[in-house]
Amino acid sequence: MEYVRLGASGLNVSKLALGCMSYGVPGRGMHAWTLDEAESRPFIRAGPEAGINFFDTSNSYSDGTSEEILGRALHAWSGGTRW
């Protein structure tokens, strides 16, 4: 994975981002086609395993449930809990 410095912050972020609009609770928000947490996990897990550390999410994606799912998945990936 290639990384670039994020402005003057000193942070290095992956050139590729993992977009998280597709992950969330399907019945919430504006997109009924979202993948639920169990369906999202394999895709989210593949991101950091490929070196991605830049995630595009928003509290508007599935009424904020995208961010909740991403947070739990990254916590699990980092050793917080089992996948």
MIDREN-751064 format. One record per atom (N, C-alpha, C, O): residue number from 1; residue in one letter; atom name; x, y, z negated. Coordinates in pm, whole numbers, plus 32768, in hexadecimal, padded with zeros to 4 digits. Example, Ala and Ser with C-alpha at 12.3 -4.5 7.8 and 13.67 -1.06 7.14 Angstrom:
% MIDREN-751064
+------+------+------+------+------+------+
! resi ! resn ! name !    X !    Y !    Z !
+------+------+------+------+------+------+
!    1 !    A !    N ! 8527 ! 7DC7 ! 7CF4 !
!    1 !    A !   CA ! 84CE ! 7E3E ! 7CF4 !
!    1 !    A !    C ! 8528 ! 7EB6 ! 7CF4 !
!    1 !    A !    O ! 8590 ! 7EB4 ! 7CB2 !
!    2 !    S !    N ! 8505 ! 7F1F ! 7D3C !
!    2 !    S !   CA ! 8557 ! 7F96 ! 7D36 !
!    2 !    S !    C ! 850A ! 8003 ! 7CED !
!    2 !    S !    O ! 853D ! 8072 ! 7CDC !
+------+------+------+------+------+------+
***
This chain:
% MIDREN-751064
+------+------+------+------+------+------+
! resi ! resn ! name !    X !    Y !    Z !
+------+------+------+------+------+------+
!    1 !    M !    N ! 8055 ! 7F8A ! 8000 !
!    1 !    M !   CA ! 8000 ! 8000 ! 8000 !
!    1 !    M !    C ! 8059 ! 807B ! 8000 !
!    1 !    M !    O ! 80BF ! 8080 ! 7FBB !
!    2 !    E !    N ! 8033 ! 80DE ! 804D !
!    2 !    E !   CA ! 807B ! 815D ! 804D !
!    2 !    E !    C ! 8033 ! 81BF ! 7FF0 !
!    2 !    E !    O ! 7FB9 ! 81BD ! 7FE4 !
!    3 !    Y !    N ! 8083 ! 8214 ! 7FB0 !
!    3 !    Y !   CA ! 804D ! 8274 ! 7F50 !
!    3 !    Y !    C ! 807B ! 8301 ! 7F76 !
!    3 !    Y !    O ! 80E3 ! 8313 ! 7FB5 !
!    4 !    V !    N ! 802D ! 8363 ! 7F4E !
!    4 !    V !   CA ! 8050 ! 83EF ! 7F62 !
!    4 !    V !    C ! 8039 ! 843A ! 7EE0 !
!    4 !    V !    O ! 7FE6 ! 8413 ! 7E8D !
!    5 !    R !    N ! 8083 ! 84A6 ! 7ECF !
!    5 !    R !   CA ! 8072 ! 84F9 ! 7E57 !
!    5 !    R !    C ! 7FF2 ! 854A ! 7E64 !
!    5 !    R !    O ! 7FD7 ! 8583 ! 7ECE !
!    6 !    L !    N ! 7FA5 ! 854F ! 7DFB !
!    6 !    L !   CA ! 7F27 ! 859A ! 7DFA !
!    6 !    L !    C ! 7F44 ! 8629 ! 7DCD !
!    6 !    L !    O ! 7F4C ! 8647 ! 7D56 !
!    7 !    G !    N ! 7F54 ! 867F ! 7E30 !
!    7 !    G !   CA ! 7F71 ! 870C ! 7E14 !
!    7 !    G !    C ! 7FEC ! 871C ! 7DBD !
!    7 !    G !    O ! 804F ! 86D6 ! 7DCF !
!    8 !    A !    N ! 7FE4 ! 8777 ! 7D5E !
!    8 !    A !   CA ! 8052 ! 8790 ! 7D02 !
!    8 !    A !    C ! 8040 ! 8745 ! 7C7F !
!    8 !    A !    O ! 8088 ! 875F ! 7C1F !
!    9 !    S !    N ! 7FE2 ! 86E8 ! 7C7C !
!    9 !    S !   CA ! 7FC2 ! 86A2 ! 7BFF !
!    9 !    S !    C ! 802D ! 863D ! 7BD6 !
!    9 !    S !    O ! 8038 ! 861B ! 7B60 !
!   10 !    G !    N ! 807B ! 860E ! 7C35 !
!   10 !    G !   CA ! 80DE ! 85A7 ! 7C17 !
!   10 !    G !    C ! 80A4 ! 851B ! 7C22 !
!   10 !    G !    O ! 80ED ! 84B8 ! 7C13 !
!   11 !    L !    N ! 8022 ! 8510 ! 7C3B !
!   11 !    L !   CA ! 7FE4 ! 848C ! 7C4A !
!   11 !    L !    C ! 7FFC ! 8457 ! 7CD6 !
!   11 !    L !    O ! 7FF7 ! 84A1 ! 7D38 !
!   12 !    N !    N ! 8017 ! 83D7 ! 7CDE !
!   12 !    N !   CA ! 8023 ! 8394 ! 7D5F !
!   12 !    N !    C ! 7FA6 ! 8341 ! 7D74 !
!   12 !    N !    O ! 7F85 ! 82EC ! 7D21 !
!   13 !    V !    N ! 7F62 ! 8359 ! 7DE3 !
!   13 !    V !   CA ! 7EE8 ! 830F ! 7E00 !
!   13 !    V !    C ! 7EF9 ! 82C4 ! 7E83 !
!   13 !    V !    O ! 7F45 ! 82ED ! 7EDB !
!   14 !    S !    N ! 7EB1 ! 8255 ! 7E8E !
!   14 !    S !   CA ! 7EB8 ! 8205 ! 7F08 !
!   14 !    S !    C ! 7E7E ! 8254 ! 7F7D !
!   14 !    S !    O ! 7E20 ! 82A2 ! 7F6D !
!   15 !    K !    N ! 7EB9 ! 823E ! 7FF3 !
!   15 !    K !   CA ! 7E86 ! 8281 ! 806A !
!   15 !    K !    C ! 7DFB ! 8250 ! 808E !
!   15 !    K !    O ! 7DAE ! 8298 ! 80CF !
!   16 !    L !    N ! 7DDA ! 81D8 ! 8066 !
!   16 !    L !   CA ! 7D54 ! 81A2 ! 807B !
!   16 !    L !    C ! 7D04 ! 81AF ! 7FFB !
!   16 !    L !    O ! 7D37 ! 819A ! 7F8D !
!   17 !    A !    N ! 7C86 ! 81D1 ! 800A !
!   17 !    A !   CA ! 7C2A ! 81D8 ! 7F99 !
!   17 !    A !    C ! 7BC2 ! 816A ! 7FA6 !
!   17 !    A !    O ! 7BA1 ! 8140 ! 8015 !
!   18 !    L !    N ! 7B90 ! 813D ! 7F37 !
!   18 !    L !   CA ! 7B21 ! 80DE ! 7F38 !
!   18 !    L !    C ! 7AA2 ! 812D ! 7F1F !
!   18 !    L !    O ! 7A8D ! 8162 ! 7EB2 !
!   19 !    G !    N ! 7A4D ! 8136 ! 7F85 !
!   19 !    G !   CA ! 79CD ! 817B ! 7F77 !
!   19 !    G !    C ! 796B ! 8125 ! 7F2A !
!   19 !    G !    O ! 795F ! 80AE ! 7F44 !
!   20 !    C !    N ! 7926 ! 8161 ! 7ECB !
!   20 !    C !   CA ! 78D1 ! 8114 ! 7E70 !
!   20 !    C !    C ! 783C ! 8132 ! 7E7F !
!   20 !    C !    O ! 77ED ! 810F ! 7E27 !
!   21 !    M !    N ! 7815 ! 8171 ! 7EED !
!   21 !    M !   CA ! 7789 ! 8191 ! 7F01 !
!   21 !    M !    C ! 7732 ! 8114 ! 7F0F !
!   21 !    M !    O ! 76BA ! 8118 ! 7EF5 !
!   22 !    S !    N ! 776F ! 80A5 ! 7F38 !
!   22 !    S !   CA ! 7723 ! 8029 ! 7F4D !
!   22 !    S !    C ! 770B ! 7FDA ! 7ECE !
!   22 !    S !    O ! 76C8 ! 7F73 ! 7ED3 !
!   23 !    Y !    N ! 7740 ! 8007 ! 7E5E !
!   23 !    Y !   CA ! 7734 ! 7FBB ! 7DE2 !
!   23 !    Y !    C ! 76D6 ! 8004 ! 7D83 !
!   23 !    Y !    O ! 76DF ! 807D ! 7D72 !
!   24 !    G !    N ! 767C ! 7FBA ! 7D45 !
!   24 !    G !   CA ! 761F ! 7FF7 ! 7CE6 !
!   24 !    G !    C ! 75A8 ! 7F9E ! 7CCD !
!   24 !    G !    O ! 75A3 ! 7F2C ! 7CFB !
!   25 !    V !    N ! 7549 ! 7FD2 ! 7C84 !
!   25 !    V !   CA ! 74CC ! 7F8A ! 7C6B !
!   25 !    V !    C ! 746F ! 7FA9 ! 7CE0 !
!   25 !    V !    O ! 7448 ! 801C ! 7CF3 !
!   26 !    P !    N ! 744B ! 7F44 ! 7D2F !
!   26 !    P !   CA ! 7400 ! 7F5C ! 7DAA !
!   26 !    P !    C ! 7380 ! 7FAE ! 7D99 !
!   26 !    P !    O ! 735D ! 7FF9 ! 7DF4 !
!   27 !    G !    N ! 733B ! 7FA1 ! 7D2D !
!   27 !    G !   CA ! 72BD ! 7FE9 ! 7D1B !
!   27 !    G !    C ! 72CC ! 8079 ! 7CED !
!   27 !    G !    O ! 7268 ! 80BF ! 7CE0 !
!   28 !    R !    N ! 7346 ! 80A6 ! 7CD4 !
!   28 !    R !   CA ! 735B ! 812D ! 7CA1 !
!   28 !    R !    C ! 73A0 ! 8183 ! 7D0A !
!   28 !    R !    O ! 73F2 ! 8151 ! 7D58 !
!   29 !    G !    N ! 7381 ! 81FF ! 7D0C !
!   29 !    G !   CA ! 73BF ! 825B ! 7D6A !
!   29 !    G !    C ! 737E ! 8254 ! 7DF3 !
!   29 !    G !    O ! 730D ! 8224 ! 7E02 !
!   30 !    M !    N ! 73C7 ! 8285 ! 7E56 !
!   30 !    M !   CA ! 7390 ! 8294 ! 7EDC !
!   30 !    M !    C ! 73AC ! 821E ! 7F39 !
!   30 !    M !    O ! 7379 ! 821C ! 7FA9 !
!   31 !    H !    N ! 73FB ! 81BD ! 7F0F !
!   31 !    H !   CA ! 7425 ! 8151 ! 7F6A !
!   31 !    H !    C ! 73FE ! 80C9 ! 7F32 !
!   31 !    H !    O ! 7441 ! 8095 ! 7ED9 !
!   32 !    A !    N ! 7393 ! 8092 ! 7F65 !
!   32 !    A !   CA ! 7365 ! 800E ! 7F37 !
!   32 !    A !    C ! 73BF ! 7F9D ! 7F68 !
!   32 !    A !    O ! 73B2 ! 7F2C ! 7F3B !
!   33 !    W !    N ! 741B ! 7FBB ! 7FC4 !
!   33 !    W !   CA ! 7471 ! 7F55 ! 7FFF !
!   33 !    W !    C ! 74F2 ! 7F3E ! 7FB0 !
!   33 !    W !    O ! 7548 ! 7EF1 ! 7FDD !
!   34 !    T !    N ! 7503 ! 7F7E ! 7F3F !
!   34 !    T !   CA ! 7580 ! 7F6F ! 7EF4 !
!   34 !    T !    C ! 7591 ! 7EE0 ! 7EC1 !
!   34 !    T !    O ! 7530 ! 7E97 ! 7EAE !
!   35 !    L !    N ! 760E ! 7EBB ! 7EAB !
!   35 !    L !   CA ! 762E ! 7E38 ! 7E72 !
!   35 !    L !    C ! 7629 ! 7E43 ! 7DDA !
!   35 !    L !    O ! 765A ! 7EA5 ! 7DA2 !
!   36 !    D !    N ! 75F0 ! 7DE0 ! 7D98 !
!   36 !    D !   CA ! 75EB ! 7DE4 ! 7D06 !
!   36 !    D !    C ! 7676 ! 7DC6 ! 7CCD !
!   36 !    D !    O ! 76D6 ! 7DB1 ! 7D18 !
!   37 !    E !    N ! 7680 ! 7DC4 ! 7C49 !
!   37 !    E !   CA ! 7703 ! 7DB6 ! 7C0A !
!   37 !    E !    C ! 774A ! 7D34 ! 7C30 !
!   37 !    E !    O ! 77C1 ! 7D36 ! 7C50 !
!   38 !    A !    N ! 7704 ! 7CC6 ! 7C2D !
!   38 !    A !   CA ! 7743 ! 7C46 ! 7C4D !
!   38 !    A !    C ! 7773 ! 7C43 ! 7CDE !
!   38 !    A !    O ! 77DF ! 7C0F ! 7CFB !
!   39 !    E !    N ! 7725 ! 7C7A ! 7D38 !
!   39 !    E !   CA ! 774B ! 7C7C ! 7DC6 !
!   39 !    E !    C ! 77BD ! 7CDF ! 7DE0 !
!   39 !    E !    O ! 780B ! 7CCD ! 7E3D !
!   40 !    S !    N ! 77C7 ! 7D47 ! 7D8E !
!   40 !    S !   CA ! 782D ! 7DB0 ! 7D9E !
!   40 !    S !    C ! 78B6 ! 7D84 ! 7D6F !
!   40 !    S !    O ! 791C ! 7DAD ! 7DA7 !
!   41 !    R !    N ! 78B9 ! 7D32 ! 7D08 !
!   41 !    R !   CA ! 7938 ! 7D0F ! 7CC7 !
!   41 !    R !    C ! 79A6 ! 7CDF ! 7D25 !
!   41 !    R !    O ! 7A17 ! 7D0F ! 7D19 !
!   42 !    P !    N ! 798B ! 7C83 ! 7D83 !
!   42 !    P !   CA ! 79F9 ! 7C56 ! 7DDB !
!   42 !    P !    C ! 7A36 ! 7CC7 ! 7E2E !
!   42 !    P !    O ! 7AAE ! 7CC8 ! 7E45 !
!   43 !    F !    N ! 79E2 ! 7D25 ! 7E5A !
!   43 !    F !   CA ! 7A14 ! 7D94 ! 7EAB !
!   43 !    F !    C ! 7A66 ! 7DF4 ! 7E55 !
!   43 !    F !    O ! 7AD0 ! 7E24 ! 7E7E !
!   44 !    I !    N ! 7A33 ! 7E11 ! 7DDE !
!   44 !    I !   CA ! 7A7B ! 7E6D ! 7D85 !
!   44 !    I !    C ! 7AFF ! 7E2F ! 7D59 !
!   44 !    I !    O ! 7B65 ! 7E73 ! 7D53 !
!   45 !    R !    N ! 7AFD ! 7DAF ! 7D3C !
!   45 !    R !   CA ! 7B77 ! 7D6A ! 7D10 !
!   45 !    R !    C ! 7BE3 ! 7D6D ! 7D7D !
!   45 !    R !    O ! 7C59 ! 7D79 ! 7D60 !
!   46 !    A !    N ! 7BB8 ! 7D62 ! 7DFB !
!   46 !    A !   CA ! 7C18 ! 7D61 ! 7E6B !
!   46 !    A !    C ! 7C62 ! 7DE5 ! 7E77 !
!   46 !    A !    O ! 7CD4 ! 7DE8 ! 7EA6 !
!   47 !    G !    N ! 7C24 ! 7E52 ! 7E4C !
!   47 !    G !   CA ! 7C64 ! 7ED6 ! 7E56 !
!   47 !    G !    C ! 7CE7 ! 7EDF ! 7E0B !
!   47 !    G !    O ! 7D4F ! 7EF1 ! 7E49 !
!   48 !    P !    N ! 7CE6 ! 7ED3 ! 7D86 !
!   48 !    P !   CA ! 7D63 ! 7EDD ! 7D3D !
!   48 !    P !    C ! 7DC6 ! 7E6C ! 7D5D !
!   48 !    P !    O ! 7E3F ! 7E7F ! 7D56 !
!   49 !    E !    N ! 7D91 ! 7DF6 ! 7D81 !
!   49 !    E !   CA ! 7DEC ! 7D8A ! 7DA7 !
!   49 !    E !    C ! 7E38 ! 7DAD ! 7E27 !
!   49 !    E !    O ! 7EA5 ! 7D79 ! 7E3D !
!   50 !    A !    N ! 7DFF ! 7E03 ! 7E7B !
!   50 !    A !   CA ! 7E42 ! 7E30 ! 7EF5 !
!   50 !    A !    C ! 7E94 ! 7EAF ! 7EDD !
!   50 !    A !    O ! 7ED5 ! 7EE1 ! 7F38 !
!   51 !    G !    N ! 7E91 ! 7EE3 ! 7E62 !
!   51 !    G !   CA ! 7EDE ! 7F5A ! 7E40 !
!   51 !    G !    C ! 7E8D ! 7FDB ! 7E41 !
!   51 !    G !    O ! 7EC6 ! 8047 ! 7E2D !
!   52 !    I !    N ! 7E0B ! 7FD3 ! 7E59 !
!   52 !    I !   CA ! 7DB8 ! 804B ! 7E5A !
!   52 !    I !    C ! 7DA6 ! 807F ! 7DCC !
!   52 !    I !    O ! 7D83 ! 8033 ! 7D71 !
!   53 !    N !    N ! 7DBF ! 8100 ! 7DBA !
!   53 !    N !   CA ! 7DA7 ! 813F ! 7D38 !
!   53 !    N !    C ! 7D53 ! 81BE ! 7D48 !
!   53 !    N !    O ! 7D4C ! 8211 ! 7CED !
!   54 !    F !    N ! 7D15 ! 81CC ! 7DBB !
!   54 !    F !   CA ! 7CC4 ! 8241 ! 7DDE !
!   54 !    F !    C ! 7C37 ! 8210 ! 7E00 !
!   54 !    F !    O ! 7C23 ! 81C9 ! 7E63 !
!   55 !    F !    N ! 7BD6 ! 8235 ! 7DAD !
!   55 !    F !   CA ! 7B4E ! 8205 ! 7DBA !
!   55 !    F !    C ! 7AF0 ! 827B ! 7DD1 !
!   55 !    F !    O ! 7AF2 ! 82DC ! 7D85 !
!   56 !    D !    N ! 7A9F ! 8271 ! 7E38 !
!   56 !    D !   CA ! 7A3D ! 82D9 ! 7E57 !
!   56 !    D !    C ! 79B8 ! 82B0 ! 7E1B !
!   56 !    D !    O ! 797A ! 8250 ! 7E48 !
!   57 !    T !    N ! 798C ! 82F9 ! 7DB6 !
!   57 !    T !   CA ! 790B ! 82DE ! 7D7A !
!   57 !    T !    C ! 78CA ! 8361 ! 7D51 !
!   57 !    T !    O ! 790A ! 83CA ! 7D52 !
!   58 !    S !    N ! 784D ! 835A ! 7D2E !
!   58 !    S !   CA ! 7803 ! 83D1 ! 7D09 !
!   58 !    S !    C ! 7791 ! 83A9 ! 7CAC !
!   58 !    S !    O ! 775B ! 833B ! 7CB5 !
!   59 !    N !    N ! 776E ! 8404 ! 7C54 !
!   59 !    N !   CA ! 76FE ! 83E5 ! 7BFC !
!   59 !    N !    C ! 7679 ! 83E6 ! 7C47 !
!   59 !    N !    O ! 7612 ! 83C5 ! 7C0E !
!   60 !    S !    N ! 767C ! 840A ! 7CC6 !
!   60 !    S !   CA ! 7602 ! 8404 ! 7D17 !
!   60 !    S !    C ! 75F1 ! 837C ! 7D5C !
!   60 !    S !    O ! 7586 ! 835F ! 7D90 !
!   61 !    Y !    N ! 7658 ! 8329 ! 7D5C !
!   61 !    Y !   CA ! 764D ! 82A6 ! 7D9B !
!   61 !    Y !    C ! 75FD ! 824B ! 7D3F !
!   61 !    Y !    O ! 762A ! 822B ! 7CD0 !
!   62 !    S !    N ! 758A ! 8222 ! 7D6C !
!   62 !    S !   CA ! 7530 ! 81C9 ! 7D1F !
!   62 !    S !    C ! 7518 ! 81FF ! 7C93 !
!   62 !    S !    O ! 751B ! 81B5 ! 7C30 !
!   63 !    D !    N ! 74FF ! 8281 ! 7C8C !
!   63 !    D !   CA ! 74DC ! 82C1 ! 7C0D !
!   63 !    D !    C ! 7549 ! 82AD ! 7BA3 !
!   63 !    D !    O ! 752C ! 82A0 ! 7B2C !
!   64 !    G !    N ! 75C7 ! 82AB ! 7BCF !
!   64 !    G !   CA ! 7638 ! 829E ! 7B73 !
!   64 !    G !    C ! 7662 ! 820F ! 7B55 !
!   64 !    G !    O ! 76C8 ! 81F9 ! 7B15 !
!   65 !    T !    N ! 7615 ! 81AE ! 7B82 !
!   65 !    T !   CA ! 7637 ! 8123 ! 7B62 !
!   65 !    T !    C ! 76B3 ! 80F3 ! 7BAD !
!   65 !    T !    O ! 76F5 ! 8095 ! 7B82 !
!   66 !    S !    N ! 76D4 ! 8133 ! 7C1E !
!   66 !    S !   CA ! 774F ! 8111 ! 7C65 !
!   66 !    S !    C ! 77C8 ! 8129 ! 7C0C !
!   66 !    S !    O ! 7822 ! 80D5 ! 7C05 !
!   67 !    E !    N ! 77CB ! 819A ! 7BC8 !
!   67 !    E !   CA ! 783B ! 81BA ! 7B6F !
!   67 !    E !    C ! 7841 ! 8159 ! 7AFA !
!   67 !    E !    O ! 78AE ! 8132 ! 7AD0 !
!   68 !    E !    N ! 77CE ! 8133 ! 7AC5 !
!   68 !    E !   CA ! 77CC ! 80D4 ! 7A55 !
!   68 !    E !    C ! 7804 ! 804D ! 7A80 !
!   68 !    E !    O ! 7854 ! 8011 ! 7A38 !
!   69 !    I !    N ! 77D9 ! 801E ! 7AF4 !
!   69 !    I !   CA ! 780A ! 7F9D ! 7B27 !
!   69 !    I !    C ! 789F ! 7FA4 ! 7B44 !
!   69 !    I !    O ! 78E9 ! 7F48 ! 7B21 !
!   70 !    L !    N ! 78CC ! 800F ! 7B82 !
!   70 !    L !   CA ! 795B ! 801F ! 7B9F !
!   70 !    L !    C ! 79AC ! 801F ! 7B1E !
!   70 !    L !    O ! 7A13 ! 7FDD ! 7B16 !
!   71 !    G !    N ! 797E ! 8068 ! 7ABA !
!   71 !    G !   CA ! 79C6 ! 806E ! 7A3B !
!   71 !    G !    C ! 79D2 ! 7FE6 ! 79F9 !
!   71 !    G !    O ! 7A3E ! 7FC1 ! 79CA !
!   72 !    R !    N ! 7966 ! 7F9B ! 79F4 !
!   72 !    R !   CA ! 796B ! 7F16 ! 79B8 !
!   72 !    R !    C ! 79C6 ! 7EB9 ! 7A07 !
!   72 !    R !    O ! 7A11 ! 7E6B ! 79CD !
!   73 !    A !    N ! 79BE ! 7EC2 ! 7A8C !
!   73 !    A !   CA ! 7A11 ! 7E6A ! 7AE0 !
!   73 !    A !    C ! 7AA5 ! 7E8A ! 7AD1 !
!   73 !    A !    O ! 7AF7 ! 7E2E ! 7AC6 !
!   74 !    L !    N ! 7ACA ! 7F09 ! 7ACF !
!   74 !    L !   CA ! 7B57 ! 7F2E ! 7ABE !
!   74 !    L !    C ! 7B88 ! 7F09 ! 7A33 !
!   74 !    L !    O ! 7BFB ! 7EE1 ! 7A22 !
!   75 !    H !    N ! 7B33 ! 7F18 ! 79D0 !
!   75 !    H !   CA ! 7B58 ! 7EF0 ! 7948 !
!   75 !    H !    C ! 7B74 ! 7E5A ! 7943 !
!   75 !    H !    O ! 7BD6 ! 7E2E ! 7906 !
!   76 !    A !    N ! 7B1E ! 7E0D ! 7984 !
!   76 !    A !   CA ! 7B33 ! 7D7C ! 7987 !
!   76 !    A !    C ! 7BB1 ! 7D59 ! 79D5 !
!   76 !    A !    O ! 7BFE ! 7D03 ! 79AA !
!   77 !    W !    N ! 7BC7 ! 7D9B ! 7A48 !
!   77 !    W !   CA ! 7C3E ! 7D7F ! 7A98 !
!   77 !    W !    C ! 7CBD ! 7D9C ! 7A4B !
!   77 !    W !    O ! 7D21 ! 7D55 ! 7A59 !
!   78 !    S !    N ! 7CBA ! 7E05 ! 79FA !
!   78 !    S !   CA ! 7D32 ! 7E2B ! 79B1 !
!   78 !    S !    C ! 7D4A ! 7DD7 ! 7934 !
!   78 !    S !    O ! 7DA9 ! 7DF0 ! 78EA !
!   79 !    G !    N ! 7CF7 ! 7D75 ! 791E !
!   79 !    G !   CA ! 7D0C ! 7D1B ! 78AD !
!   79 !    G !    C ! 7CAE ! 7D32 ! 7839 !
!   79 !    G !    O ! 7CB9 ! 7CEF ! 77D2 !
!   80 !    G !    N ! 7C51 ! 7D8E ! 7848 !
!   80 !    G !   CA ! 7BF3 ! 7DAC ! 77DC !
!   80 !    G !    C ! 7B94 ! 7D38 ! 77BE !
!   80 !    G !    O ! 7B7B ! 7D19 ! 774A !
!   81 !    T !    N ! 7B60 ! 7CFB ! 7826 !
!   81 !    T !   CA ! 7B06 ! 7C87 ! 7817 !
!   81 !    T !    C ! 7B1B ! 7C2D ! 7890 !
!   81 !    T !    O ! 7B62 ! 7C51 ! 78EE !
!   82 !    R !    N ! 7ADD ! 7BBA ! 788D !
!   82 !    R !   CA ! 7AE9 ! 7B5C ! 78FD !
!   82 !    R !    C ! 7A91 ! 7B87 ! 7971 !
!   82 !    R !    O ! 7A28 ! 7BC4 ! 795D !
!   83 !    W !    N ! 7ABC ! 7B65 ! 79EA !
!   83 !    W !   CA ! 7A6A ! 7B7F ! 7A61 !
!   83 !    W !    C ! 79FA ! 7B1C ! 7A61 !
!   83 !    W !    O ! 79A7 ! 7B1D ! 7ABB !
+------+------+------+------+------+------+
***
